[in-house]
Amino acid sequence: MHTGVLTKNTFHSDIYTGTTRDYWLYVPNQYDPETPANLMVIQDGFWYLDDERPMRLPEVIDRLIEQGNIPATVCVFVNPGIVESPIKAEHHPDSQRSFEYDTLSDQYTRFIVNELLPQALEGLNISLNPSNRATVGFSSGGICAWTMAWYRSDLFGKVLSHCGSFVDIRGGGKYPYLIRNQAAKPIKMFFQSGEQDLNTRYGDWALGNKQMQSALAFKGYEHQFEFGTQGHKLGHGAKLLESSIKWLFTDSDERH
C-alpha cells in the first residue's frame, strides 16, 4: 500500500480536440517543497496503478525513496484520450490510443508539456533537469515514452519502456534508422521485451526492441536492455521495475 497522496483528475485537451482523459498525481510523503522533486510521466497510467495488475508503481516509488535509492519523485499517470466513438482494438492504428502513442511526431509531447503538466503540477516544486525526469510506458505507451524524450530531451532524459511497440503501427520501426543517422541525444533508456512478445502484421516486437538495442549501442547511448521469455505482458517489467528505476536515476543528483 502506498503512503503518499494519490489524486484523480480529468483533463480536456485542445491539442487533441474533443478528447477527455483521466490522470492521477502521486506525491510521495517524502516530497519537500523546498527541494525540486524528480518527475515520472507514465502512459496508460491506470495500468501502472491498478492493484489487480503487477506494476503498482507508487509502492515501488515509496520503497526506493525510503531506501535512499532515488530522490523524492512525483508521478503523473496519464490515460489515453477518450473520444465519442472510440475504436477499441488495442493496436488498431486508427484508435485514439494508437494515434496519440504510436505517431512519430511531437504532438503528444506538446500535449503533455504545454497542456497537462502545467495543470497537474501546479504548486509543486519539480526539477527541470532532464536527468531527473523520466517517461514510462508499456507497448504503444513504451514507444511513446521514447518519442517524448526523442523530441524533448531537454525536458525528459530518462526512458522506461516495457514491450515497446517499435514496429510499423504508425512508423515506429523507423527509430533504429533515425537513431543511427542522427546525432546522439542525451537520453538514458531501460527497456525490455521477451521471446513470446507480439508478432503481427505490424511487425515483430521482440525484433523491434533488439534493433533498438543495436542502434542505441551503435550510437553510444547509455542503455540497458533485458530480454526474457515472457510475452506481451507487464509481468517481466514488474519484476524489473524497482531495479530499473534505481538504475535510471543513479545520476539524478544535480538539481535545478
WOLINUR-V12549 format. One record per pair of residues at least 24 apart in sequence whose ideal C-beta (glycine too) atoms are under 10 Angstrom apart, sorted by sequence separation. I is the first residue (numbers start at 1). J is the second residue. D is the distance in Angstrom with one decimal. If there is no record, write none. Layout:
i & j & d
I & J & D
I & J & D
This chain:
i & j & d
2 & 26 & 7.2
4 & 28 & 4.0
5 & 29 & 8.0
21 & 45 & 9.0
22 & 46 & 7.2
24 & 48 & 9.4
130 & 154 & 6.0
132 & 156 & 9.9
133 & 157 & 6.3
134 & 158 & 3.7
135 & 159 & 5.5
136 & 160 & 4.5
137 & 161 & 6.3
138 & 162 & 4.3
139 & 163 & 5.4
140 & 164 & 8.2
141 & 165 & 8.4
142 & 166 & 8.0
143 & 167 & 8.4
189 & 213 & 9.2
224 & 248 & 8.7
3 & 28 & 7.3
4 & 29 & 5.1
24 & 49 & 6.1
129 & 154 & 10.0
130 & 155 & 5.7
131 & 156 & 9.8
132 & 157 & 7.7
133 & 158 & 6.7
134 & 159 & 6.9
135 & 160 & 7.3
136 & 161 & 7.8
137 & 162 & 7.1
138 & 163 & 6.0
139 & 164 & 7.0
140 & 165 & 4.7
147 & 172 & 8.3
150 & 175 & 7.8
164 & 189 & 9.6
166 & 191 & 8.9
191 & 216 & 9.0
206 & 231 & 9.6
222 & 247 & 9.8
2 & 28 & 8.1
3 & 29 & 5.1
4 & 30 & 8.0
5 & 31 & 8.7
49 & 75 & 9.1
109 & 135 & 9.0
128 & 154 & 9.0
129 & 155 & 9.5
130 & 156 & 5.9
131 & 157 & 4.7
132 & 158 & 8.2
134 & 160 & 6.0
135 & 161 & 8.6
136 & 162 & 8.1
137 & 163 & 9.6
138 & 164 & 7.9
139 & 165 & 5.3
143 & 169 & 8.4
146 & 172 & 8.6
205 & 231 & 9.2
206 & 232 & 9.6
222 & 248 & 9.6
2 & 29 & 9.2
3 & 30 & 9.1
4 & 31 & 7.5
38 & 65 & 9.4
48 & 75 & 8.3
81 & 108 & 9.8
128 & 155 & 7.3
130 & 157 & 3.3
131 & 158 & 7.1
137 & 164 & 7.3
138 & 165 & 9.2
140 & 167 & 9.7
143 & 170 & 8.9
164 & 191 & 5.9
166 & 193 & 8.9
189 & 216 & 6.6
205 & 232 & 6.5
37 & 65 & 10.0
49 & 77 & 5.5
80 & 108 & 9.7
129 & 157 & 7.8
130 & 158 & 7.7
137 & 165 & 9.3
143 & 171 & 9.7
144 & 172 & 9.4
147 & 175 & 8.5
150 & 178 & 8.0
157 & 185 & 8.9
159 & 187 & 6.1
160 & 188 & 9.8
161 & 189 & 6.9
162 & 190 & 9.4
163 & 191 & 8.6
164 & 192 & 8.7
188 & 216 & 10.0
48 & 77 & 6.0
140 & 169 & 6.9
143 & 172 & 4.8
146 & 175 & 7.0
150 & 179 & 8.6
157 & 186 & 5.7
158 & 187 & 7.5
159 & 188 & 7.3
160 & 189 & 7.8
161 & 190 & 7.5
162 & 191 & 7.4
163 & 192 & 7.0
164 & 193 & 7.5
173 & 202 & 8.4
187 & 216 & 8.7
222 & 251 & 8.9
28 & 58 & 7.8
40 & 70 & 9.8
45 & 75 & 8.6
47 & 77 & 8.8
49 & 79 & 9.9
78 & 108 & 9.6
81 & 111 & 8.7
139 & 169 & 9.8
140 & 170 & 8.8
142 & 172 & 9.6
143 & 173 & 9.9
157 & 187 & 6.1
158 & 188 & 5.3
159 & 189 & 4.3
160 & 190 & 5.3
161 & 191 & 3.9
162 & 192 & 6.0
163 & 193 & 5.5
172 & 202 & 8.6
173 & 203 & 5.7
197 & 227 & 9.2
26 & 57 & 7.9
27 & 58 & 9.9
30 & 61 & 9.6
45 & 76 & 7.6
46 & 77 & 6.9
153 & 184 & 9.8
154 & 185 & 9.4
156 & 187 & 7.8
157 & 188 & 6.3
158 & 189 & 7.6
159 & 190 & 7.3
160 & 191 & 7.3
161 & 192 & 7.6
162 & 193 & 8.4
163 & 194 & 7.4
167 & 198 & 8.0
169 & 200 & 9.1
172 & 203 & 8.2
173 & 204 & 9.6
180 & 211 & 9.9
197 & 228 & 9.3
26 & 58 & 5.0
30 & 62 & 8.4
38 & 70 & 6.6
45 & 77 & 2.7
46 & 78 & 9.5
47 & 79 & 8.9
112 & 144 & 9.6
140 & 172 & 8.5
143 & 175 & 7.6
150 & 182 & 9.2
153 & 185 & 4.4
154 & 186 & 8.5
157 & 189 & 9.9
158 & 190 & 8.1
159 & 191 & 7.3
160 & 192 & 9.2
161 & 193 & 8.9
165 & 197 & 9.9
167 & 199 & 9.3
169 & 201 & 9.7
170 & 202 & 9.1
176 & 208 & 8.0
179 & 211 & 9.5
184 & 216 & 8.9
189 & 221 & 6.6
190 & 222 & 9.7
191 & 223 & 7.4
192 & 224 & 8.9
193 & 225 & 8.0
194 & 226 & 8.9
195 & 227 & 7.6
196 & 228 & 9.0
200 & 232 & 9.8
28 & 61 & 6.0
29 & 62 & 7.7
38 & 71 & 5.2
40 & 73 & 5.9
41 & 74 & 9.8
42 & 75 & 6.2
44 & 77 & 8.4
45 & 78 & 4.9
46 & 79 & 5.8
78 & 111 & 9.2
146 & 179 & 9.6
152 & 185 & 9.9
153 & 186 & 5.4
164 & 197 & 9.7
165 & 198 & 8.2
167 & 200 & 7.8
168 & 201 & 9.0
169 & 202 & 4.8
175 & 208 & 8.4
176 & 209 & 10.0
179 & 212 & 7.5
188 & 221 & 7.5
189 & 222 & 7.6
190 & 223 & 7.1
191 & 224 & 7.8
192 & 225 & 7.0
193 & 226 & 8.1
194 & 227 & 6.5
195 & 228 & 7.2
196 & 229 & 6.8
197 & 230 & 8.0
198 & 231 & 7.5
199 & 232 & 9.6
24 & 58 & 9.1
28 & 62 & 6.1
31 & 65 & 9.2
37 & 71 & 6.9
38 & 72 & 6.8
39 & 73 & 7.0
40 & 74 & 7.5
41 & 75 & 7.9
42 & 76 & 6.9
43 & 77 & 8.6
44 & 78 & 8.1
45 & 79 & 5.3
46 & 80 & 9.9
78 & 112 & 7.2
151 & 185 & 9.5
153 & 187 & 5.4
163 & 197 & 5.7
167 & 201 & 9.5
168 & 202 & 5.4
169 & 203 & 8.0
173 & 207 & 9.5
176 & 210 & 9.3
177 & 211 & 9.1
180 & 214 & 8.8
181 & 215 & 9.4
184 & 218 & 9.6
185 & 219 & 8.9
187 & 221 & 6.4
188 & 222 & 4.5
189 & 223 & 4.5
190 & 224 & 4.9
191 & 225 & 5.7
192 & 226 & 4.2
193 & 227 & 5.8
194 & 228 & 4.3
195 & 229 & 5.0
196 & 230 & 6.0
197 & 231 & 5.9
198 & 232 & 4.7
26 & 61 & 7.1
30 & 65 & 4.9
36 & 71 & 8.8
37 & 72 & 4.7
38 & 73 & 3.9
39 & 74 & 5.5
40 & 75 & 4.7
41 & 76 & 5.1
42 & 77 & 4.7
43 & 78 & 6.1
44 & 79 & 6.8
45 & 80 & 9.2
109 & 144 & 8.9
113 & 148 & 8.5
150 & 185 & 6.7
163 & 198 & 7.7
167 & 202 & 4.7
168 & 203 & 5.3
173 & 208 & 6.3
176 & 211 & 4.3
179 & 214 & 9.4
180 & 215 & 5.1
184 & 219 & 4.6
186 & 221 & 9.1
187 & 222 & 8.1
188 & 223 & 6.9
189 & 224 & 7.6
190 & 225 & 7.9
191 & 226 & 7.7
192 & 227 & 7.0
193 & 228 & 7.7
194 & 229 & 5.7
195 & 230 & 7.7
196 & 231 & 3.5
197 & 232 & 5.3
26 & 62 & 9.4
28 & 64 & 9.6
29 & 65 & 8.4
30 & 66 & 7.6
35 & 71 & 7.8
36 & 72 & 9.2
37 & 73 & 6.2
38 & 74 & 7.1
39 & 75 & 7.7
40 & 76 & 7.3
41 & 77 & 8.4
42 & 78 & 6.7
43 & 79 & 8.4
44 & 80 & 6.9
76 & 112 & 8.3
101 & 137 & 7.2
108 & 144 & 6.1
112 & 148 & 6.7
149 & 185 & 7.4
167 & 203 & 3.0
172 & 208 & 7.3
175 & 211 & 8.3
176 & 212 & 5.8
179 & 215 & 4.1
180 & 216 & 9.4
183 & 219 & 8.5
184 & 220 & 5.8
185 & 221 & 8.0
186 & 222 & 9.0
187 & 223 & 8.5
188 & 224 & 8.8
189 & 225 & 8.3
190 & 226 & 7.8
191 & 227 & 9.6
192 & 228 & 6.7
194 & 230 & 4.2
195 & 231 & 8.1
196 & 232 & 7.6
197 & 233 & 9.0
8 & 45 & 9.8
28 & 65 & 5.6
29 & 66 & 9.1
35 & 72 & 7.1
37 & 74 & 4.8
38 & 75 & 9.2
39 & 76 & 7.3
40 & 77 & 8.8
41 & 78 & 6.6
42 & 79 & 9.8
43 & 80 & 7.7
101 & 138 & 10.0
102 & 139 & 9.5
103 & 140 & 9.8
149 & 186 & 9.1
150 & 187 & 7.3
165 & 202 & 7.7
166 & 203 & 8.0
167 & 204 & 7.0
175 & 212 & 6.3
176 & 213 & 9.0
178 & 215 & 8.3
179 & 216 & 6.4
182 & 219 & 8.3
184 & 221 & 6.1
193 & 230 & 9.0
194 & 231 & 6.1
196 & 233 & 8.6
8 & 46 & 9.7
28 & 66 & 9.1
36 & 74 & 9.9
37 & 75 & 9.9
78 & 116 & 6.6
101 & 139 & 8.2
102 & 140 & 5.1
109 & 147 & 6.9
110 & 148 & 10.0
113 & 151 & 9.5
117 & 155 & 9.3
149 & 187 & 4.8
165 & 203 & 8.4
166 & 204 & 9.8
167 & 205 & 6.1
173 & 211 & 8.0
176 & 214 & 6.9
177 & 215 & 7.7
179 & 217 & 10.0
180 & 218 & 5.7
181 & 219 & 9.2
184 & 222 & 9.8
192 & 230 & 9.1
193 & 231 & 9.6
194 & 232 & 8.0
32 & 71 & 9.6
78 & 117 & 9.5
101 & 140 & 3.8
102 & 141 & 9.6
104 & 143 & 8.7
108 & 147 & 6.9
109 & 148 & 4.7
113 & 152 & 6.4
148 & 187 & 10.0
149 & 188 & 9.0
166 & 205 & 7.4
173 & 212 & 9.9
176 & 215 & 3.9
179 & 218 & 7.7
180 & 219 & 6.4
193 & 232 & 8.7
194 & 233 & 8.2
197 & 236 & 9.6
30 & 70 & 10.0
31 & 71 & 9.8
32 & 72 & 6.5
76 & 116 & 7.4
100 & 140 & 8.4
101 & 141 & 5.6
103 & 143 & 9.6
107 & 147 & 9.5
108 & 148 & 6.9
109 & 149 & 8.7
112 & 152 & 8.8
149 & 189 & 7.9
165 & 205 & 6.6
167 & 207 & 8.4
168 & 208 & 8.8
172 & 212 & 9.5
175 & 215 & 7.3
176 & 216 & 8.6
179 & 219 & 5.7
196 & 236 & 10.0
8 & 49 & 9.4
30 & 71 & 8.4
31 & 72 & 4.8
76 & 117 & 6.8
98 & 139 & 10.0
99 & 140 & 9.8
100 & 141 & 9.4
101 & 142 & 8.6
102 & 143 & 6.3
103 & 144 & 8.7
106 & 147 & 8.0
109 & 150 & 8.6
110 & 151 & 8.5
146 & 187 & 8.0
164 & 205 & 7.8
166 & 207 & 8.8
167 & 208 & 4.8
175 & 216 & 9.7
194 & 235 & 9.3
28 & 70 & 10.0
30 & 72 & 4.4
31 & 73 & 8.7
78 & 120 & 8.4
97 & 139 & 9.4
98 & 140 & 5.9
101 & 143 & 6.7
102 & 144 & 7.3
105 & 147 & 7.9
106 & 148 & 8.7
109 & 151 & 4.9
110 & 152 & 8.7
113 & 155 & 6.3
163 & 205 & 6.1
166 & 208 & 3.6
167 & 209 & 9.4
176 & 218 & 8.8
179 & 221 & 7.5
194 & 236 & 5.7
6 & 49 & 7.6
28 & 71 & 9.9
29 & 72 & 8.7
30 & 73 & 8.9
31 & 74 & 6.6
77 & 120 & 9.7
97 & 140 & 6.3
101 & 144 & 3.9
104 & 147 & 6.5
108 & 151 & 8.9
109 & 152 & 5.2
112 & 155 & 9.2
113 & 156 & 8.9
146 & 189 & 7.0
163 & 206 & 8.9
165 & 208 & 7.5
166 & 209 & 5.9
193 & 236 & 8.4
194 & 237 & 9.6
28 & 72 & 5.6
76 & 120 & 5.0
97 & 141 & 8.3
100 & 144 & 7.1
101 & 145 & 8.9
103 & 147 & 7.9
106 & 150 & 8.8
107 & 151 & 9.3
112 & 156 & 9.0
145 & 189 & 8.8
164 & 208 & 7.6
165 & 209 & 9.4
166 & 210 & 9.3
167 & 211 & 9.9
192 & 236 & 5.8
193 & 237 & 9.5
27 & 72 & 8.7
28 & 73 & 6.7
76 & 121 & 7.3
95 & 140 & 9.1
102 & 147 & 8.7
106 & 151 & 4.1
146 & 191 & 8.1
163 & 208 & 9.9
164 & 209 & 6.2
166 & 211 & 7.0
192 & 237 & 5.6
27 & 73 & 9.6
28 & 74 & 7.3
74 & 120 & 9.1
98 & 144 & 9.9
101 & 147 & 8.1
104 & 150 & 8.5
105 & 151 & 7.8
106 & 152 & 7.2
109 & 155 & 8.3
145 & 191 & 8.9
163 & 209 & 7.6
166 & 212 & 5.2
191 & 237 & 9.0
2 & 49 & 9.2
26 & 73 & 8.8
27 & 74 & 5.6
28 & 75 & 8.3
74 & 121 & 7.2
93 & 140 & 10.0
97 & 144 & 9.4
104 & 151 & 9.2
109 & 156 & 8.1
166 & 213 & 9.9
190 & 237 & 9.6
192 & 239 & 9.4
26 & 74 & 6.8
27 & 75 & 8.4
91 & 139 & 7.8
143 & 191 & 9.9
161 & 209 & 8.1
164 & 212 & 7.4
192 & 240 & 6.1
2 & 51 & 10.0
25 & 74 & 7.3
26 & 75 & 4.2
90 & 139 & 7.5
91 & 140 & 7.1
142 & 191 & 6.9
166 & 215 & 9.7
191 & 240 & 9.9
1 & 51 & 8.8
25 & 75 & 7.5
26 & 76 & 7.8
74 & 124 & 6.2
76 & 126 & 9.7
90 & 140 & 7.8
142 & 192 & 9.1
190 & 240 & 7.9
24 & 75 & 8.0
25 & 76 & 5.8
26 & 77 & 7.0
74 & 125 & 9.2
142 & 193 & 9.1
161 & 212 & 8.5
190 & 241 & 9.8
6 & 58 & 6.4
24 & 76 & 7.5
25 & 77 & 7.9
74 & 126 & 6.2
135 & 187 & 9.6
192 & 244 & 8.0
5 & 58 & 9.9
23 & 76 & 6.3
24 & 77 & 4.3
44 & 97 & 7.9
72 & 125 & 9.9
73 & 126 & 9.9
74 & 127 & 9.5
190 & 243 & 8.9
191 & 244 & 8.8
2 & 56 & 8.0
4 & 58 & 6.5
23 & 77 & 6.2
24 & 78 & 8.3
43 & 97 & 9.1
73 & 127 & 9.7
134 & 188 & 8.8
135 & 189 & 9.8
136 & 190 & 9.7
190 & 244 & 4.3
1 & 56 & 9.2
2 & 57 & 8.8
3 & 58 & 8.5
4 & 59 & 9.9
22 & 77 & 8.6
23 & 78 & 4.6
24 & 79 & 8.7
130 & 185 & 9.9
131 & 186 & 8.0
134 & 189 & 9.9
190 & 245 & 8.1
2 & 58 & 3.7
3 & 59 & 8.7
22 & 78 & 8.3
23 & 79 & 6.5
71 & 127 & 8.4
130 & 186 & 6.8
134 & 190 & 9.3
190 & 246 & 9.9
1 & 58 & 8.9
2 & 59 & 5.2
4 & 61 & 7.8
21 & 78 & 6.8
22 & 79 & 4.8
43 & 100 & 8.5
44 & 101 & 8.3
130 & 187 & 8.4
131 & 188 & 7.7
190 & 247 & 6.1
1 & 59 & 6.9
2 & 60 & 9.2
3 & 61 & 9.9
4 & 62 & 6.6
21 & 79 & 4.8
22 & 80 & 9.7
43 & 101 & 6.4
130 & 188 & 9.5
139 & 197 & 9.5
190 & 248 & 5.6
2 & 61 & 7.7
3 & 62 & 5.4
20 & 79 & 9.6
21 & 80 & 6.5
73 & 132 & 8.4
75 & 134 & 9.4
77 & 136 & 9.0
78 & 137 & 9.5
139 & 198 & 8.2
188 & 247 & 8.6
189 & 248 & 8.3
2 & 62 & 5.6
21 & 81 & 4.8
22 & 82 & 8.5
73 & 133 & 9.6
76 & 136 & 10.0
80 & 140 & 8.7
188 & 248 & 6.2
1 & 62 & 8.9
2 & 63 & 9.8
4 & 65 & 9.1
19 & 80 & 8.4
20 & 81 & 6.9
21 & 82 & 6.1
71 & 132 & 7.3
73 & 134 & 8.4
75 & 136 & 8.6
80 & 141 & 8.3
188 & 249 & 9.3
3 & 65 & 9.7
19 & 81 & 3.1
20 & 82 & 5.5
70 & 132 & 9.6
159 & 221 & 9.9
188 & 250 & 9.1
3 & 66 & 8.7
18 & 81 & 8.3
19 & 82 & 6.2
20 & 83 & 8.6
78 & 141 & 9.2
101 & 164 & 10.0
102 & 165 & 6.2
142 & 205 & 9.5
188 & 251 & 7.8
16 & 80 & 9.4
17 & 81 & 9.7
18 & 82 & 9.4
19 & 83 & 5.7
20 & 84 & 9.9
80 & 144 & 9.4
101 & 165 & 7.7
158 & 222 & 9.8
159 & 223 & 8.8
161 & 225 & 9.7
162 & 226 & 9.9
188 & 252 & 9.8
16 & 81 & 5.0
18 & 83 & 5.9
19 & 84 & 9.4
43 & 108 & 8.6
102 & 167 & 8.9
105 & 170 & 9.2
143 & 208 & 8.8
157 & 222 & 9.9
15 & 81 & 9.7
17 & 83 & 9.5
18 & 84 & 6.9
78 & 144 & 9.9
102 & 168 & 9.2
103 & 169 & 9.1
104 & 170 & 6.6
105 & 171 & 9.3
139 & 205 & 8.2
143 & 209 & 9.9
146 & 212 & 8.0
9 & 76 & 9.9
11 & 78 & 8.2
16 & 83 & 8.5
19 & 86 & 9.8
98 & 165 & 8.7
102 & 169 & 4.4
103 & 170 & 4.9
104 & 171 & 4.6
142 & 209 & 8.8
163 & 230 & 8.8
165 & 232 & 9.4
4 & 72 & 9.3
11 & 79 & 9.2
13 & 81 & 6.4
41 & 109 & 9.8
101 & 169 & 8.8
102 & 170 & 3.8
103 & 171 & 7.5
104 & 172 & 6.7
163 & 231 & 8.3
4 & 73 & 9.9
6 & 75 & 8.9
8 & 77 & 9.1
10 & 79 & 9.8
12 & 81 & 9.4
43 & 112 & 9.2
101 & 170 & 8.5
102 & 171 & 7.7
103 & 172 & 9.0
104 & 173 & 9.9
143 & 212 & 9.3
163 & 232 & 5.2
4 & 74 & 9.0
11 & 81 & 8.7
102 & 172 & 6.0
104 & 174 & 6.7
162 & 232 & 9.5
163 & 233 & 7.5
4 & 75 & 8.9
6 & 77 & 8.7
41 & 112 & 6.1
98 & 169 & 5.9
99 & 170 & 7.6
101 & 172 & 9.4
104 & 175 & 7.8
162 & 233 & 8.9
163 & 234 & 8.2
10 & 82 & 9.8
41 & 113 & 9.4
98 & 170 & 6.5
162 & 234 & 6.4
162 & 235 & 9.7
163 & 236 & 8.1
91 & 165 & 7.3
95 & 169 & 9.8
104 & 178 & 8.4
162 & 236 & 7.7
163 & 237 & 7.2
21 & 96 & 9.2
41 & 116 & 8.6
90 & 165 & 10.0
93 & 168 & 9.3
162 & 237 & 3.6
41 & 117 & 7.5
91 & 167 & 9.0
93 & 169 & 5.3
94 & 170 & 9.8
161 & 237 & 8.8
162 & 238 & 8.5
19 & 96 & 6.6
92 & 169 & 8.7
93 & 170 & 5.8
160 & 237 & 8.3
18 & 96 & 9.5
39 & 117 & 8.3
91 & 169 & 6.0
93 & 171 & 9.9
162 & 240 & 8.6
21 & 100 & 9.3
41 & 120 & 9.1
57 & 136 & 7.9
162 & 241 & 8.7
16 & 96 & 7.7
19 & 99 & 9.8
160 & 240 & 9.4
19 & 100 & 8.5
39 & 120 & 10.0
55 & 136 & 9.4
160 & 241 & 8.3
39 & 121 & 7.7
162 & 244 & 9.2
16 & 99 & 8.2
55 & 138 & 8.4
161 & 244 & 9.9
16 & 100 & 6.7
37 & 121 & 9.4
160 & 244 & 5.9
15 & 100 & 9.8
39 & 124 & 9.1
53 & 138 & 9.9
160 & 245 & 6.9
13 & 100 & 9.6
37 & 124 & 6.9
39 & 126 & 5.2
158 & 245 & 9.0
160 & 247 & 9.6
36 & 124 & 9.3
37 & 125 & 6.4
38 & 126 & 8.1
39 & 127 & 6.7
48 & 136 & 7.0
160 & 248 & 6.3
23 & 112 & 10.0
36 & 125 & 5.2
37 & 126 & 5.6
38 & 127 & 6.1
39 & 128 & 9.2
48 & 137 & 8.8
158 & 247 & 9.6
159 & 248 & 8.1
21 & 111 & 9.8
33 & 123 & 8.5
35 & 125 & 6.9
36 & 126 & 6.1
37 & 127 & 6.5
39 & 129 & 9.8
47 & 137 & 9.1
48 & 138 & 7.9
158 & 248 & 4.6
16 & 107 & 7.9
33 & 124 & 7.5
34 & 125 & 7.3
36 & 127 & 3.8
38 & 129 & 9.0
39 & 130 & 9.9
45 & 136 & 9.2
47 & 138 & 6.2
157 & 248 & 9.2
158 & 249 & 7.0
15 & 107 & 6.5
16 & 108 & 8.3
19 & 111 & 9.3
33 & 125 & 5.2
35 & 127 & 8.9
36 & 128 & 7.5
40 & 132 & 9.8
41 & 133 & 7.7
42 & 134 & 8.9
43 & 135 & 7.5
44 & 136 & 9.1
45 & 137 & 9.5
47 & 139 & 9.3
15 & 108 & 8.4
23 & 116 & 6.6
31 & 124 & 7.7
32 & 125 & 8.1
36 & 129 & 7.7
38 & 131 & 9.2
39 & 132 & 6.8
40 & 133 & 7.7
41 & 134 & 7.4
42 & 135 & 8.0
43 & 136 & 6.8
44 & 137 & 6.3
48 & 141 & 9.2
139 & 232 & 6.6
158 & 251 & 9.3
23 & 117 & 9.9
25 & 119 & 9.6
27 & 121 & 9.8
31 & 125 & 8.4
38 & 132 & 4.5
39 & 133 & 4.6
40 & 134 & 4.7
41 & 135 & 5.2
42 & 136 & 4.3
43 & 137 & 3.7
44 & 138 & 5.9
47 & 141 & 8.0
138 & 232 & 8.8
139 & 233 & 9.8
157 & 251 & 9.2
158 & 252 & 7.9
15 & 110 & 6.0
16 & 111 & 6.1
21 & 116 & 8.5
25 & 120 & 5.4
31 & 126 & 9.9
37 & 132 & 8.0
38 & 133 & 6.9
39 & 134 & 7.2
40 & 135 & 7.6
41 & 136 & 6.9
42 & 137 & 6.9
43 & 138 & 7.6
44 & 139 & 7.8
138 & 233 & 9.0
139 & 234 & 9.3
142 & 237 & 9.1
157 & 252 & 8.7
15 & 111 & 4.4
23 & 119 & 8.9
24 & 120 & 9.0
25 & 121 & 7.7
36 & 132 & 7.3
37 & 133 & 10.0
38 & 134 & 7.6
39 & 135 & 9.4
40 & 136 & 5.8
41 & 137 & 9.0
42 & 138 & 9.3
43 & 139 & 9.2
44 & 140 & 8.2
45 & 141 & 9.0
138 & 234 & 6.0
14 & 111 & 8.8
15 & 112 & 9.4
23 & 120 & 6.3
25 & 122 & 9.8
27 & 124 & 7.1
43 & 140 & 8.0
44 & 141 & 4.5
13 & 111 & 5.9
43 & 141 & 3.4
44 & 142 & 9.3
15 & 114 & 7.4
16 & 115 & 8.8
25 & 124 & 8.5
42 & 141 & 8.0
43 & 142 & 8.0
138 & 237 & 6.9
11 & 111 & 9.3
14 & 114 & 9.3
15 & 115 & 5.9
43 & 143 & 9.6
44 & 144 & 9.0
102 & 202 & 9.1
14 & 115 & 6.7
15 & 116 & 9.4
43 & 144 & 5.1
136 & 237 & 9.7
13 & 115 & 5.8
43 & 145 & 6.2
12 & 115 & 9.3
13 & 116 & 7.7
41 & 144 & 9.9
42 & 145 & 8.4
11 & 115 & 7.5
41 & 145 & 8.1
98 & 202 & 10.0
11 & 116 & 5.7
40 & 145 & 10.0
43 & 148 & 8.6
136 & 241 & 9.5
9 & 116 & 9.5
41 & 148 & 7.2
55 & 162 & 8.6
91 & 198 & 7.9
11 & 119 & 6.7
136 & 244 & 9.6
11 & 120 & 8.0
91 & 200 & 7.0
93 & 202 & 8.0
136 & 245 & 8.8
9 & 119 & 7.7
91 & 201 & 9.6
9 & 120 & 7.2
91 & 202 & 6.5
134 & 245 & 7.7
136 & 248 & 9.5
7 & 120 & 9.4
41 & 155 & 9.8
48 & 162 & 9.4
134 & 248 & 5.9
41 & 156 & 7.5
47 & 162 & 9.5
134 & 249 & 7.4
39 & 155 & 9.2
40 & 156 & 9.8
133 & 249 & 9.9
39 & 156 & 8.6
131 & 248 & 9.3
132 & 249 & 7.5
40 & 158 & 8.3
42 & 160 & 8.7
43 & 161 & 9.9
44 & 162 & 9.8
131 & 249 & 8.2
134 & 252 & 8.9
39 & 158 & 9.7
131 & 250 & 9.8
132 & 251 & 9.3
133 & 252 & 8.6
38 & 158 & 9.1
40 & 160 & 8.0
131 & 251 & 5.7
132 & 252 & 4.4
131 & 252 & 5.2
132 & 253 & 8.7
130 & 252 & 9.7
131 & 253 & 8.5
132 & 254 & 8.2
129 & 252 & 7.5
131 & 254 & 6.9
132 & 255 & 6.9
129 & 253 & 9.6
131 & 255 & 9.5
132 & 256 & 9.0
127 & 252 & 8.0
129 & 254 & 6.2
129 & 255 & 6.2
127 & 254 & 9.2
128 & 255 & 9.2
129 & 256 & 5.4
127 & 255 & 5.5
128 & 256 & 6.2
127 & 256 & 6.9
125 & 255 & 9.9
91 & 232 & 9.7
90 & 232 & 9.6
70 & 242 & 9.9
73 & 245 & 8.2
69 & 242 & 8.2
69 & 243 & 9.4
67 & 242 & 9.3
70 & 245 & 6.4
69 & 245 & 8.2
70 & 246 & 6.3
73 & 249 & 7.6
64 & 241 & 9.5
69 & 246 & 4.7
60 & 238 & 8.8
64 & 242 & 6.4
69 & 247 & 9.7
70 & 248 & 8.6
71 & 249 & 7.3
54 & 233 & 8.4
55 & 234 & 5.8
63 & 242 & 6.7
64 & 243 & 9.7
67 & 246 & 8.7
70 & 249 & 4.5
73 & 252 & 8.8
53 & 233 & 9.9
54 & 234 & 5.2
55 & 235 & 9.6
61 & 241 & 9.7
69 & 249 & 7.8
70 & 250 & 8.7
53 & 234 & 6.1
54 & 235 & 5.5
57 & 238 & 9.3
60 & 241 & 5.3
61 & 242 & 9.4
64 & 245 & 6.1
69 & 250 & 8.7
71 & 252 & 6.3
53 & 235 & 9.5
54 & 236 & 9.3
55 & 237 & 7.3
56 & 238 & 8.0
59 & 241 & 9.8
60 & 242 & 5.3
63 & 245 & 9.9
64 & 246 & 6.0
70 & 252 & 7.1
71 & 253 & 7.6
54 & 237 & 8.1
55 & 238 & 5.2
59 & 242 & 9.6
63 & 246 & 9.9
50 & 234 & 10.0
54 & 238 & 3.6
57 & 241 & 7.0
60 & 244 & 9.7
61 & 245 & 7.5
71 & 255 & 8.1
53 & 238 & 8.1
54 & 239 & 8.1
56 & 241 & 8.7
57 & 242 & 10.0
60 & 245 & 6.7
64 & 249 & 8.2
48 & 234 & 8.4
55 & 241 & 6.3
60 & 246 & 9.6
47 & 234 & 6.8
54 & 241 & 8.5
57 & 245 & 8.6
48 & 237 & 9.7
44 & 234 & 9.8
48 & 238 & 9.5
48 & 241 & 9.0
40 & 245 & 8.0
38 & 245 & 9.8
40 & 248 & 9.3
40 & 249 & 9.3
38 & 248 & 9.8
38 & 249 & 6.5
38 & 252 & 5.9
38 & 255 & 9.2
37 & 255 & 9.2
36 & 255 & 5.0
35 & 255 & 7.1
36 & 256 & 7.1
